[in-house]
Every structure is written in structure tokens, then in C-alpha cells.
Amino acid sequence: MTKLNPYLFFDGNCEDAFNFYKSVFGKDLRIARYKDVPQTDRQIFHEEDAKIMHASLPINAETTLMGADMTGLYKQPVSTTNFALYINTDNKEEADRLFNELSSGGQIKMAMSETFWGSYYGLVTDKFGINWKITFDLNPE
């Protein structure tokens, strides 16, 4: 089966963001820096050695949150206004826990509440500018 995993770009604070996500999701984090690139391939990457080349945080068997510090290779500004990461939890307690932890230092857009479409749902932008939609289906079919 094909998997779709989010890949987030940061403006130099990828490590801080992924350490935060590691604390929220309680999973093992893998990080590679530009200094880890073999010398034979360094001509491709002209970034600071300490910047994150790739971060990987497995959330579950189907989903891995990945990211990197923005580099000159992509030549585009970092923007987090045109997407949100959507998490559908197994219960209300997990929805509340994730929402509360992700909102720490961030901005709550819509507090967790029951909706007319049958979900327990909330919106938050975390302290790194990433938008999250947290939901629990109240009446699963």
C-alpha cells in the first residue's frame, strides 16, 4: 500500500520542533545533520553543518512525521498557512492530551468541542507555526 507522510520544512528550528513533537508523541526521533553528508556528496549541500538535513519521527506503523531545515536547494520561503496536520484519535482522552500538549506555547484556534458533524474536534497552531486539526469520531460507523 502507498503511504503518504508529511514532510515539514523549518527556518533553522527543525531540531527544536522535532524535540517538541517527540515529547508530545512519545516516540523515538532520528536526526541527520548536513555535517553527516559524506564528503563525496558535499557539493550538493552548502548548508551549515549543524542544520537538520532530515528528521524522522514514526507516529505509528502507517505514519511518519518528517522534516528538515529549509535550505537553498528548495529556494522558497517557509510557509505554514496553507495546510494542517489532521490527527484522528481512538478516544477523547487522547484527543485532549494531544491538543493540550500541541497548544503549549501555541495558539488555540478552536477549543476541543463536540461538533454538529459528530466529531470531538479542535484546531491549534503550535509554537512552530504548524496547524493541527485534532479529532475523535463520536459515532464511528
Chimera marker file (.cmm) of the C-alpha trace (Angstrom):
<marker_set name="trace">
<marker id="1" x="0.000" y="0.000" z="0.000" r="1" g="1" b="0" radius="0.5"/>
<marker id="2" x="1.188" y="3.513" z="-0.769" r="1" g="1" b="0" radius="0.5"/>
<marker id="3" x="1.814" y="5.690" z="2.279" r="1" g="1" b="0" radius="0.5"/>
<marker id="4" x="1.571" y="9.458" z="2.466" r="1" g="1" b="0" radius="0.5"/>
<marker id="5" x="3.689" y="11.104" z="5.156" r="1" g="1" b="0" radius="0.5"/>
<marker id="6" x="4.004" y="14.799" z="5.960" r="1" g="1" b="0" radius="0.5"/>
<marker id="7" x="7.375" y="16.465" z="5.412" r="1" g="1" b="0" radius="0.5"/>
<marker id="8" x="7.761" y="19.814" z="7.185" r="1" g="1" b="0" radius="0.5"/>
<marker id="9" x="10.331" y="22.499" z="6.456" r="1" g="1" b="0" radius="0.5"/>
<marker id="10" x="11.589" y="24.873" z="9.146" r="1" g="1" b="0" radius="0.5"/>
<marker id="11" x="13.615" y="28.057" z="9.126" r="1" g="1" b="0" radius="0.5"/>
<marker id="12" x="16.509" y="26.801" z="11.264" r="1" g="1" b="0" radius="0.5"/>
<marker id="13" x="14.461" y="25.466" z="14.191" r="1" g="1" b="0" radius="0.5"/>
<marker id="14" x="13.704" y="21.944" z="12.946" r="1" g="1" b="0" radius="0.5"/>
<marker id="15" x="15.548" y="20.316" z="15.843" r="1" g="1" b="0" radius="0.5"/>
<marker id="16" x="13.572" y="22.302" z="18.434" r="1" g="1" b="0" radius="0.5"/>
<marker id="17" x="10.301" y="21.451" z="16.681" r="1" g="1" b="0" radius="0.5"/>
<marker id="18" x="11.023" y="17.741" z="16.434" r="1" g="1" b="0" radius="0.5"/>
<marker id="19" x="12.194" y="17.519" z="20.044" r="1" g="1" b="0" radius="0.5"/>
<marker id="20" x="8.851" y="19.094" z="20.955" r="1" g="1" b="0" radius="0.5"/>
<marker id="21" x="6.935" y="16.590" z="18.773" r="1" g="1" b="0" radius="0.5"/>
<marker id="22" x="8.972" y="13.757" z="20.317" r="1" g="1" b="0" radius="0.5"/>
<marker id="23" x="7.738" y="14.838" z="23.753" r="1" g="1" b="0" radius="0.5"/>
<marker id="24" x="4.127" y="15.051" z="22.526" r="1" g="1" b="0" radius="0.5"/>
<marker id="25" x="4.010" y="11.703" z="20.717" r="1" g="1" b="0" radius="0.5"/>
<marker id="26" x="6.474" y="9.800" z="22.929" r="1" g="1" b="0" radius="0.5"/>
<marker id="27" x="8.310" y="8.203" z="20.018" r="1" g="1" b="0" radius="0.5"/>
<marker id="28" x="11.973" y="7.782" z="19.070" r="1" g="1" b="0" radius="0.5"/>
<marker id="29" x="13.413" y="10.567" z="16.954" r="1" g="1" b="0" radius="0.5"/>
<marker id="30" x="16.105" y="10.143" z="14.300" r="1" g="1" b="0" radius="0.5"/>
<marker id="31" x="18.057" y="13.179" z="13.130" r="1" g="1" b="0" radius="0.5"/>
<marker id="32" x="20.732" y="13.586" z="10.459" r="1" g="1" b="0" radius="0.5"/>
<marker id="33" x="22.656" y="16.828" z="10.039" r="1" g="1" b="0" radius="0.5"/>
<marker id="34" x="24.328" y="18.270" z="6.988" r="1" g="1" b="0" radius="0.5"/>
<marker id="35" x="27.687" y="17.533" z="8.608" r="1" g="1" b="0" radius="0.5"/>
<marker id="36" x="26.742" y="13.819" z="8.284" r="1" g="1" b="0" radius="0.5"/>
<marker id="37" x="26.718" y="14.012" z="4.474" r="1" g="1" b="0" radius="0.5"/>
<marker id="38" x="29.748" y="12.161" z="3.064" r="1" g="1" b="0" radius="0.5"/>
<marker id="39" x="32.440" y="14.450" z="1.699" r="1" g="1" b="0" radius="0.5"/>
<marker id="40" x="31.889" y="12.978" z="-1.783" r="1" g="1" b="0" radius="0.5"/>
<marker id="41" x="28.339" y="14.442" z="-1.780" r="1" g="1" b="0" radius="0.5"/>
<marker id="42" x="29.035" y="17.750" z="-0.020" r="1" g="1" b="0" radius="0.5"/>
<marker id="43" x="28.962" y="19.671" z="-3.323" r="1" g="1" b="0" radius="0.5"/>
<marker id="44" x="25.179" y="19.172" z="-3.332" r="1" g="1" b="0" radius="0.5"/>
<marker id="45" x="24.678" y="20.652" z="0.121" r="1" g="1" b="0" radius="0.5"/>
<marker id="46" x="26.145" y="24.022" z="1.022" r="1" g="1" b="0" radius="0.5"/>
<marker id="47" x="24.318" y="24.414" z="4.315" r="1" g="1" b="0" radius="0.5"/>
<marker id="48" x="25.537" y="24.931" z="7.830" r="1" g="1" b="0" radius="0.5"/>
<marker id="49" x="26.782" y="21.679" z="9.329" r="1" g="1" b="0" radius="0.5"/>
<marker id="50" x="24.525" y="21.942" z="12.394" r="1" g="1" b="0" radius="0.5"/>
<marker id="51" x="21.297" y="22.341" z="10.393" r="1" g="1" b="0" radius="0.5"/>
<marker id="52" x="18.957" y="19.372" z="10.160" r="1" g="1" b="0" radius="0.5"/>
<marker id="53" x="19.129" y="17.547" z="6.827" r="1" g="1" b="0" radius="0.5"/>
<marker id="54" x="16.424" y="15.043" z="7.815" r="1" g="1" b="0" radius="0.5"/>
<marker id="55" x="14.350" y="14.345" z="10.928" r="1" g="1" b="0" radius="0.5"/>
<marker id="56" x="12.096" y="11.315" z="11.220" r="1" g="1" b="0" radius="0.5"/>
<marker id="57" x="9.546" y="10.612" z="13.953" r="1" g="1" b="0" radius="0.5"/>
<marker id="58" x="7.436" y="7.459" z="13.466" r="1" g="1" b="0" radius="0.5"/>
<marker id="59" x="3.956" y="8.140" z="14.847" r="1" g="1" b="0" radius="0.5"/>
<marker id="60" x="2.577" y="4.656" z="14.094" r="1" g="1" b="0" radius="0.5"/>
<marker id="61" x="3.034" y="1.867" z="11.524" r="1" g="1" b="0" radius="0.5"/>
<marker id="62" x="1.399" y="3.953" z="8.786" r="1" g="1" b="0" radius="0.5"/>
<marker id="63" x="2.589" y="7.476" z="9.568" r="1" g="1" b="0" radius="0.5"/>
<marker id="64" x="5.983" y="9.102" z="9.986" r="1" g="1" b="0" radius="0.5"/>
<marker id="65" x="6.378" y="12.821" z="10.606" r="1" g="1" b="0" radius="0.5"/>
<marker id="66" x="9.450" y="14.045" z="8.754" r="1" g="1" b="0" radius="0.5"/>
<marker id="67" x="11.191" y="17.367" z="8.323" r="1" g="1" b="0" radius="0.5"/>
<marker id="68" x="14.296" y="19.423" z="7.699" r="1" g="1" b="0" radius="0.5"/>
<marker id="69" x="15.669" y="22.910" z="7.939" r="1" g="1" b="0" radius="0.5"/>
<marker id="70" x="14.922" y="24.887" z="4.782" r="1" g="1" b="0" radius="0.5"/>
<marker id="71" x="17.914" y="25.075" z="2.512" r="1" g="1" b="0" radius="0.5"/>
<marker id="72" x="18.973" y="26.955" z="-0.585" r="1" g="1" b="0" radius="0.5"/>
<marker id="73" x="18.209" y="23.775" z="-2.524" r="1" g="1" b="0" radius="0.5"/>
<marker id="74" x="14.473" y="24.494" z="-2.261" r="1" g="1" b="0" radius="0.5"/>
<marker id="75" x="14.700" y="28.286" z="-2.762" r="1" g="1" b="0" radius="0.5"/>
<marker id="76" x="11.281" y="29.037" z="-1.317" r="1" g="1" b="0" radius="0.5"/>
<marker id="77" x="10.106" y="30.725" z="1.847" r="1" g="1" b="0" radius="0.5"/>
<marker id="78" x="8.877" y="28.609" z="4.734" r="1" g="1" b="0" radius="0.5"/>
<marker id="79" x="5.075" y="28.857" z="4.871" r="1" g="1" b="0" radius="0.5"/>
<marker id="80" x="2.682" y="27.065" z="7.179" r="1" g="1" b="0" radius="0.5"/>
<marker id="81" x="-0.529" y="28.832" z="6.235" r="1" g="1" b="0" radius="0.5"/>
<marker id="82" x="-1.783" y="26.515" z="3.508" r="1" g="1" b="0" radius="0.5"/>
<marker id="83" x="-2.050" y="23.169" z="5.326" r="1" g="1" b="0" radius="0.5"/>
<marker id="84" x="-2.875" y="21.461" z="8.617" r="1" g="1" b="0" radius="0.5"/>
<marker id="85" x="-1.887" y="18.089" z="10.009" r="1" g="1" b="0" radius="0.5"/>
<marker id="86" x="-5.010" y="16.082" z="10.821" r="1" g="1" b="0" radius="0.5"/>
<marker id="87" x="-4.978" y="13.579" z="13.686" r="1" g="1" b="0" radius="0.5"/>
<marker id="88" x="-7.899" y="11.233" z="14.279" r="1" g="1" b="0" radius="0.5"/>
<marker id="89" x="-7.543" y="9.628" z="17.724" r="1" g="1" b="0" radius="0.5"/>
<marker id="90" x="-9.024" y="6.466" z="19.245" r="1" g="1" b="0" radius="0.5"/>
<marker id="91" x="-10.621" y="8.279" z="22.209" r="1" g="1" b="0" radius="0.5"/>
<marker id="92" x="-11.467" y="11.696" z="23.673" r="1" g="1" b="0" radius="0.5"/>
<marker id="93" x="-8.727" y="11.491" z="26.286" r="1" g="1" b="0" radius="0.5"/>
<marker id="94" x="-6.020" y="11.092" z="23.638" r="1" g="1" b="0" radius="0.5"/>
<marker id="95" x="-7.551" y="13.934" z="21.606" r="1" g="1" b="0" radius="0.5"/>
<marker id="96" x="-7.452" y="16.185" z="24.677" r="1" g="1" b="0" radius="0.5"/>
<marker id="97" x="-3.889" y="15.163" z="25.577" r="1" g="1" b="0" radius="0.5"/>
<marker id="98" x="-2.549" y="15.846" z="22.071" r="1" g="1" b="0" radius="0.5"/>
<marker id="99" x="-4.462" y="19.109" z="21.772" r="1" g="1" b="0" radius="0.5"/>
<marker id="100" x="-3.234" y="20.357" z="25.156" r="1" g="1" b="0" radius="0.5"/>
<marker id="101" x="0.375" y="19.419" z="24.517" r="1" g="1" b="0" radius="0.5"/>
<marker id="102" x="0.468" y="20.797" z="20.971" r="1" g="1" b="0" radius="0.5"/>
<marker id="103" x="-1.137" y="24.056" z="22.125" r="1" g="1" b="0" radius="0.5"/>
<marker id="104" x="1.586" y="24.678" z="24.740" r="1" g="1" b="0" radius="0.5"/>
<marker id="105" x="3.155" y="27.955" z="23.632" r="1" g="1" b="0" radius="0.5"/>
<marker id="106" x="0.954" y="27.989" z="20.544" r="1" g="1" b="0" radius="0.5"/>
<marker id="107" x="-2.404" y="29.492" z="19.645" r="1" g="1" b="0" radius="0.5"/>
<marker id="108" x="-5.746" y="27.759" z="20.064" r="1" g="1" b="0" radius="0.5"/>
<marker id="109" x="-7.939" y="28.476" z="17.048" r="1" g="1" b="0" radius="0.5"/>
<marker id="110" x="-10.905" y="26.354" z="18.169" r="1" g="1" b="0" radius="0.5"/>
<marker id="111" x="-11.072" y="24.616" z="21.538" r="1" g="1" b="0" radius="0.5"/>
<marker id="112" x="-11.914" y="20.919" z="21.617" r="1" g="1" b="0" radius="0.5"/>
<marker id="113" x="-15.684" y="20.531" z="21.463" r="1" g="1" b="0" radius="0.5"/>
<marker id="114" x="-18.425" y="18.324" z="20.079" r="1" g="1" b="0" radius="0.5"/>
<marker id="115" x="-19.452" y="19.349" z="16.569" r="1" g="1" b="0" radius="0.5"/>
<marker id="116" x="-22.644" y="19.090" z="14.564" r="1" g="1" b="0" radius="0.5"/>
<marker id="117" x="-20.981" y="16.551" z="12.242" r="1" g="1" b="0" radius="0.5"/>
<marker id="118" x="-20.419" y="14.064" z="15.056" r="1" g="1" b="0" radius="0.5"/>
<marker id="119" x="-16.792" y="14.671" z="15.993" r="1" g="1" b="0" radius="0.5"/>
<marker id="120" x="-14.974" y="15.900" z="19.043" r="1" g="1" b="0" radius="0.5"/>
<marker id="121" x="-12.754" y="18.444" z="17.292" r="1" g="1" b="0" radius="0.5"/>
<marker id="122" x="-10.288" y="21.281" z="17.809" r="1" g="1" b="0" radius="0.5"/>
<marker id="123" x="-7.783" y="23.447" z="15.907" r="1" g="1" b="0" radius="0.5"/>
<marker id="124" x="-4.431" y="24.689" z="17.158" r="1" g="1" b="0" radius="0.5"/>
<marker id="125" x="-1.328" y="26.307" z="15.701" r="1" g="1" b="0" radius="0.5"/>
<marker id="126" x="1.702" y="25.100" z="17.641" r="1" g="1" b="0" radius="0.5"/>
<marker id="127" x="4.603" y="27.297" z="18.741" r="1" g="1" b="0" radius="0.5"/>
<marker id="128" x="6.429" y="26.480" z="15.495" r="1" g="1" b="0" radius="0.5"/>
<marker id="129" x="3.553" y="27.709" z="13.317" r="1" g="1" b="0" radius="0.5"/>
<marker id="130" x="2.294" y="24.249" z="12.324" r="1" g="1" b="0" radius="0.5"/>
<marker id="131" x="-1.508" y="23.901" z="12.124" r="1" g="1" b="0" radius="0.5"/>
<marker id="132" x="-3.078" y="20.823" z="13.724" r="1" g="1" b="0" radius="0.5"/>
<marker id="133" x="-6.652" y="19.502" z="13.494" r="1" g="1" b="0" radius="0.5"/>
<marker id="134" x="-7.363" y="17.040" z="16.300" r="1" g="1" b="0" radius="0.5"/>
<marker id="135" x="-10.496" y="14.898" z="16.136" r="1" g="1" b="0" radius="0.5"/>
<marker id="136" x="-12.223" y="11.900" z="17.644" r="1" g="1" b="0" radius="0.5"/>
<marker id="137" x="-15.241" y="10.397" z="15.873" r="1" g="1" b="0" radius="0.5"/>
<marker id="138" x="-18.078" y="10.305" z="18.417" r="1" g="1" b="0" radius="0.5"/>
<marker id="139" x="-20.224" y="7.993" z="16.315" r="1" g="1" b="0" radius="0.5"/>
<marker id="140" x="-17.925" y="5.731" z="14.304" r="1" g="1" b="0" radius="0.5"/>
<marker id="141" x="-19.674" y="3.608" z="11.710" r="1" g="1" b="0" radius="0.5"/>
<link id1="1" id2="2" r="1" g="1" b="0" radius="0.2"/>
<link id1="2" id2="3" r="1" g="1" b="0" radius="0.2"/>
<link id1="3" id2="4" r="1" g="1" b="0" radius="0.2"/>
<link id1="4" id2="5" r="1" g="1" b="0" radius="0.2"/>
<link id1="5" id2="6" r="1" g="1" b="0" radius="0.2"/>
<link id1="6" id2="7" r="1" g="1" b="0" radius="0.2"/>
<link id1="7" id2="8" r="1" g="1" b="0" radius="0.2"/>
<link id1="8" id2="9" r="1" g="1" b="0" radius="0.2"/>
<link id1="9" id2="10" r="1" g="1" b="0" radius="0.2"/>
<link id1="10" id2="11" r="1" g="1" b="0" radius="0.2"/>
<link id1="11" id2="12" r="1" g="1" b="0" radius="0.2"/>
<link id1="12" id2="13" r="1" g="1" b="0" radius="0.2"/>
<link id1="13" id2="14" r="1" g="1" b="0" radius="0.2"/>
<link id1="14" id2="15" r="1" g="1" b="0" radius="0.2"/>
<link id1="15" id2="16" r="1" g="1" b="0" radius="0.2"/>
<link id1="16" id2="17" r="1" g="1" b="0" radius="0.2"/>
<link id1="17" id2="18" r="1" g="1" b="0" radius="0.2"/>
<link id1="18" id2="19" r="1" g="1" b="0" radius="0.2"/>
<link id1="19" id2="20" r="1" g="1" b="0" radius="0.2"/>
<link id1="20" id2="21" r="1" g="1" b="0" radius="0.2"/>
<link id1="21" id2="22" r="1" g="1" b="0" radius="0.2"/>
<link id1="22" id2="23" r="1" g="1" b="0" radius="0.2"/>
<link id1="23" id2="24" r="1" g="1" b="0" radius="0.2"/>
<link id1="24" id2="25" r="1" g="1" b="0" radius="0.2"/>
<link id1="25" id2="26" r="1" g="1" b="0" radius="0.2"/>
<link id1="26" id2="27" r="1" g="1" b="0" radius="0.2"/>
<link id1="27" id2="28" r="1" g="1" b="0" radius="0.2"/>
<link id1="28" id2="29" r="1" g="1" b="0" radius="0.2"/>
<link id1="29" id2="30" r="1" g="1" b="0" radius="0.2"/>
<link id1="30" id2="31" r="1" g="1" b="0" radius="0.2"/>
<link id1="31" id2="32" r="1" g="1" b="0" radius="0.2"/>
<link id1="32" id2="33" r="1" g="1" b="0" radius="0.2"/>
<link id1="33" id2="34" r="1" g="1" b="0" radius="0.2"/>
<link id1="34" id2="35" r="1" g="1" b="0" radius="0.2"/>
<link id1="35" id2="36" r="1" g="1" b="0" radius="0.2"/>
<link id1="36" id2="37" r="1" g="1" b="0" radius="0.2"/>
<link id1="37" id2="38" r="1" g="1" b="0" radius="0.2"/>
<link id1="38" id2="39" r="1" g="1" b="0" radius="0.2"/>
<link id1="39" id2="40" r="1" g="1" b="0" radius="0.2"/>
<link id1="40" id2="41" r="1" g="1" b="0" radius="0.2"/>
<link id1="41" id2="42" r="1" g="1" b="0" radius="0.2"/>
<link id1="42" id2="43" r="1" g="1" b="0" radius="0.2"/>
<link id1="43" id2="44" r="1" g="1" b="0" radius="0.2"/>
<link id1="44" id2="45" r="1" g="1" b="0" radius="0.2"/>
<link id1="45" id2="46" r="1" g="1" b="0" radius="0.2"/>
<link id1="46" id2="47" r="1" g="1" b="0" radius="0.2"/>
<link id1="47" id2="48" r="1" g="1" b="0" radius="0.2"/>
<link id1="48" id2="49" r="1" g="1" b="0" radius="0.2"/>
<link id1="49" id2="50" r="1" g="1" b="0" radius="0.2"/>
<link id1="50" id2="51" r="1" g="1" b="0" radius="0.2"/>
<link id1="51" id2="52" r="1" g="1" b="0" radius="0.2"/>
<link id1="52" id2="53" r="1" g="1" b="0" radius="0.2"/>
<link id1="53" id2="54" r="1" g="1" b="0" radius="0.2"/>
<link id1="54" id2="55" r="1" g="1" b="0" radius="0.2"/>
<link id1="55" id2="56" r="1" g="1" b="0" radius="0.2"/>
<link id1="56" id2="57" r="1" g="1" b="0" radius="0.2"/>
<link id1="57" id2="58" r="1" g="1" b="0" radius="0.2"/>
<link id1="58" id2="59" r="1" g="1" b="0" radius="0.2"/>
<link id1="59" id2="60" r="1" g="1" b="0" radius="0.2"/>
<link id1="60" id2="61" r="1" g="1" b="0" radius="0.2"/>
<link id1="61" id2="62" r="1" g="1" b="0" radius="0.2"/>
<link id1="62" id2="63" r="1" g="1" b="0" radius="0.2"/>
<link id1="63" id2="64" r="1" g="1" b="0" radius="0.2"/>
<link id1="64" id2="65" r="1" g="1" b="0" radius="0.2"/>
<link id1="65" id2="66" r="1" g="1" b="0" radius="0.2"/>
<link id1="66" id2="67" r="1" g="1" b="0" radius="0.2"/>
<link id1="67" id2="68" r="1" g="1" b="0" radius="0.2"/>
<link id1="68" id2="69" r="1" g="1" b="0" radius="0.2"/>
<link id1="69" id2="70" r="1" g="1" b="0" radius="0.2"/>
<link id1="70" id2="71" r="1" g="1" b="0" radius="0.2"/>
<link id1="71" id2="72" r="1" g="1" b="0" radius="0.2"/>
<link id1="72" id2="73" r="1" g="1" b="0" radius="0.2"/>
<link id1="73" id2="74" r="1" g="1" b="0" radius="0.2"/>
<link id1="74" id2="75" r="1" g="1" b="0" radius="0.2"/>
<link id1="75" id2="76" r="1" g="1" b="0" radius="0.2"/>
<link id1="76" id2="77" r="1" g="1" b="0" radius="0.2"/>
<link id1="77" id2="78" r="1" g="1" b="0" radius="0.2"/>
<link id1="78" id2="79" r="1" g="1" b="0" radius="0.2"/>
<link id1="79" id2="80" r="1" g="1" b="0" radius="0.2"/>
<link id1="80" id2="81" r="1" g="1" b="0" radius="0.2"/>
<link id1="81" id2="82" r="1" g="1" b="0" radius="0.2"/>
<link id1="82" id2="83" r="1" g="1" b="0" radius="0.2"/>
<link id1="83" id2="84" r="1" g="1" b="0" radius="0.2"/>
<link id1="84" id2="85" r="1" g="1" b="0" radius="0.2"/>
<link id1="85" id2="86" r="1" g="1" b="0" radius="0.2"/>
<link id1="86" id2="87" r="1" g="1" b="0" radius="0.2"/>
<link id1="87" id2="88" r="1" g="1" b="0" radius="0.2"/>
<link id1="88" id2="89" r="1" g="1" b="0" radius="0.2"/>
<link id1="89" id2="90" r="1" g="1" b="0" radius="0.2"/>
<link id1="90" id2="91" r="1" g="1" b="0" radius="0.2"/>
<link id1="91" id2="92" r="1" g="1" b="0" radius="0.2"/>
<link id1="92" id2="93" r="1" g="1" b="0" radius="0.2"/>
<link id1="93" id2="94" r="1" g="1" b="0" radius="0.2"/>
<link id1="94" id2="95" r="1" g="1" b="0" radius="0.2"/>
<link id1="95" id2="96" r="1" g="1" b="0" radius="0.2"/>
<link id1="96" id2="97" r="1" g="1" b="0" radius="0.2"/>
<link id1="97" id2="98" r="1" g="1" b="0" radius="0.2"/>
<link id1="98" id2="99" r="1" g="1" b="0" radius="0.2"/>
<link id1="99" id2="100" r="1" g="1" b="0" radius="0.2"/>
<link id1="100" id2="101" r="1" g="1" b="0" radius="0.2"/>
<link id1="101" id2="102" r="1" g="1" b="0" radius="0.2"/>
<link id1="102" id2="103" r="1" g="1" b="0" radius="0.2"/>
<link id1="103" id2="104" r="1" g="1" b="0" radius="0.2"/>
<link id1="104" id2="105" r="1" g="1" b="0" radius="0.2"/>
<link id1="105" id2="106" r="1" g="1" b="0" radius="0.2"/>
<link id1="106" id2="107" r="1" g="1" b="0" radius="0.2"/>
<link id1="107" id2="108" r="1" g="1" b="0" radius="0.2"/>
<link id1="108" id2="109" r="1" g="1" b="0" radius="0.2"/>
<link id1="109" id2="110" r="1" g="1" b="0" radius="0.2"/>
<link id1="110" id2="111" r="1" g="1" b="0" radius="0.2"/>
<link id1="111" id2="112" r="1" g="1" b="0" radius="0.2"/>
<link id1="112" id2="113" r="1" g="1" b="0" radius="0.2"/>
<link id1="113" id2="114" r="1" g="1" b="0" radius="0.2"/>
<link id1="114" id2="115" r="1" g="1" b="0" radius="0.2"/>
<link id1="115" id2="116" r="1" g="1" b="0" radius="0.2"/>
<link id1="116" id2="117" r="1" g="1" b="0" radius="0.2"/>
<link id1="117" id2="118" r="1" g="1" b="0" radius="0.2"/>
<link id1="118" id2="119" r="1" g="1" b="0" radius="0.2"/>
<link id1="119" id2="120" r="1" g="1" b="0" radius="0.2"/>
<link id1="120" id2="121" r="1" g="1" b="0" radius="0.2"/>
<link id1="121" id2="122" r="1" g="1" b="0" radius="0.2"/>
<link id1="122" id2="123" r="1" g="1" b="0" radius="0.2"/>
<link id1="123" id2="124" r="1" g="1" b="0" radius="0.2"/>
<link id1="124" id2="125" r="1" g="1" b="0" radius="0.2"/>
<link id1="125" id2="126" r="1" g="1" b="0" radius="0.2"/>
<link id1="126" id2="127" r="1" g="1" b="0" radius="0.2"/>
<link id1="127" id2="128" r="1" g="1" b="0" radius="0.2"/>
<link id1="128" id2="129" r="1" g="1" b="0" radius="0.2"/>
<link id1="129" id2="130" r="1" g="1" b="0" radius="0.2"/>
<link id1="130" id2="131" r="1" g="1" b="0" radius="0.2"/>
<link id1="131" id2="132" r="1" g="1" b="0" radius="0.2"/>
<link id1="132" id2="133" r="1" g="1" b="0" radius="0.2"/>
<link id1="133" id2="134" r="1" g="1" b="0" radius="0.2"/>
<link id1="134" id2="135" r="1" g="1" b="0" radius="0.2"/>
<link id1="135" id2="136" r="1" g="1" b="0" radius="0.2"/>
<link id1="136" id2="137" r="1" g="1" b="0" radius="0.2"/>
<link id1="137" id2="138" r="1" g="1" b="0" radius="0.2"/>
<link id1="138" id2="139" r="1" g="1" b="0" radius="0.2"/>
<link id1="139" id2="140" r="1" g="1" b="0" radius="0.2"/>
<link id1="140" id2="141" r="1" g="1" b="0" radius="0.2"/>
</marker_set>
